[in-house]
Amino acid sequence: MVSRTETALAGATTDKCMDKNDLETTKIIQEQFLSVDVAEIKEISDHSKQVNKLSF
């Protein structure tokens, strides 16, 4: 099954909006995003909320 992201990437490549290097970079970023641990996301989110409170 092809994901929506892969379909979008293929469409963008077909439309010549992205070259092969852009597509490869996007795939690497997607892999990194999908490999992030849920606990790490929560930690970053909590830290961001604390920073936002301090800046007001």
Secondary structure, DSSP 4 states (H G I P E B T S, - for coil): ---HHHHHHHHHHHTTSS-HHHHHHHHHHHHHHHT--HHHHHHHHHHHHHHHHHT-
